[in-house]
Amino acid sequence: MRAPQWSEIGIELTADDAVDDPYAVAVEVDFRHDDGTRIVRPAFWDGGTTWRVRFASTAGSGAWRWSARADRALDGVDGATGSVDAAAATGAPALLRMAPGGRVVERHDGTPWLMVADTPWALPWRATRDECRAYAAIRQRQGFNAALLMSFQPDLIRPRARRRGEDDCWDEAFDDLGGRRLFQLRPEYFRELDALADILHAHGIVPVWQPAFHGYGFRGGPVAGREVPAEDYARYCRYLVARYGARPAIWLVGADGTGRDATVAAGGAMVEACDAYRQPTGIHYAPHASDHEHHDAPWLDFHWCQTGHNGEHHPERVAAMWLDRPVRAIANGEPTYENIGCPGRAAGWWQGHEAWSSLFAGGTMGVVYGAGSLWQWRPTRGEAQAGWAGADGCDWRDALDFPGAAHVGRIGRILDGLSLAGAAPDHRATYGRSGLIDPGRLFLCYLEAGGTVDIIDERAPRPWRAIDLGTGDEIARGTRAAAHGRIALPDGRPTLVICAR
């Protein structure tokens, strides 16, 4: 078997006999490369007597020899061995990791990667494959490269039917969720989720996997992230890493809560223990929560605040997070959803200004967008929703056309190829304008309404160009004759000035 560098390959392991509670059996596969590199990947149960391991080679040549071991008697799996031949990369994107300095994400090959994320939280358990294709194609065109996903429906309630694309229906991942357990796993659910994840990856969209939500879920009732035993949550985190961790991924072990639930620490520790690729792991907080739980934990790479759903700009929350030490990456993980609760709320350029403001306040890991009626994947305009939670009269398809998404999605294209790894918020390079500076290499200045800007700092590179943020078009460029220089730009339109060598 060939293993092209960074491409996921699957190896099937078959037990001689069925065993009791197969989901609870821990199987791991030890891969050792000719050069001494070792990668240990957890395997996962996929129904009947089948276990699978998914692996991505970090090498472009040589051979990997593997051996499997189980934590209990499992003939046919425990002790199985084999080998795969590493090969040159064939175009699959490298996995993600934290860049040096810990404030931003990059590919394992060193390529910069600025997260531009959407929040179709309910896609995994409500979307059909055709719907997912339509969604992914539109978001890819708009510039999004990540999607925040509730990996299963988190409220402790049952659907009208296990069907997708219909009102009050969704697919289910566990048969015992209503009993506040995550133990009776349904492999068929995850096979369908595999297909949806394939579609997202094919469109360049990285899943941000949230195991079990901690805050306001689908219907607003008690949610699994707060209610299930910590050991169930940790086991499930291991399962997600096994099933989806050989492709680019972000692990969001806490979402919309305080970060203090026992499940969060248990999940973070489990991801740290079993993700040999060390893809980014962190917490996203509720609007009323602190933003720095488990800050010193070895498994935590990032914090995401949530600035609320009332159409108010709060970049100061991001700015306050920037001051935490040791360094952790930060972002505004959930600004106000466009049109949520009432038409026009947080609509259009509001979303663009929110994203750029959060970025310049220090949220250099990336930006996040949300649309009412999309986050809960509302199948039709007639499905009943809490009045404040959706966009009035809109289903998920309508929400894809909200204008704010284009402004947020454009950010990745505008900053493509620019690493923010060394950039920090700085208001000293101008007379109080919002700036990000990596001394001698890069200076970005956000002009909310365009106009004249005086650059008064020799640390800012002299070549510059200006981008109209409403269109993404370059509108001017030049080189300052001196370290201190004035750039005069049109008034009345949001503009980004990029000073770079």
Secondary structure, DSSP 4 states (H G I P E B T S, - for coil): -EEETT-EEEEEEE-SS--SSGGG--EEEEEEETTS-EEEEE-EE-STTEEEEEEE-S-SSSEEEEEEEESS--TTTTT-EEEEEEE---SPPPPEEEPTTSSSEEETTS-EE-EEEE--TTHHHH--HHHHHHHHHHHHHHT--EEEEESS--BS---SSS-SSSTT----SBTTGGGT---SB-HHHHHHHHHHHHHHHHTT-EEEEESS--SS-SSSS-BHHHHS-HHHHHHHHHHHHHHHTTSS-EEEEEEEE-S-SHHHHHHHHHHHHH-TT---EEEEE-TTS-S-TTTT-TT--EEEE---SSS---HHHHHHHHT-SS--EEEE---PPBT-SSTTTT-THHHHHHHHHHHHTT-TTEEE--BTTTTTT-SSTTS---TTTS-TT--HHHHTT-THHHHHHHHHHHTTT---TT-EE-STTBTS-EEEEETTTEEEEEETTB--EEE--TTS-SEEEEEETTTTEEEEEEE-SSSSEEE---BSS-EEEEEE-
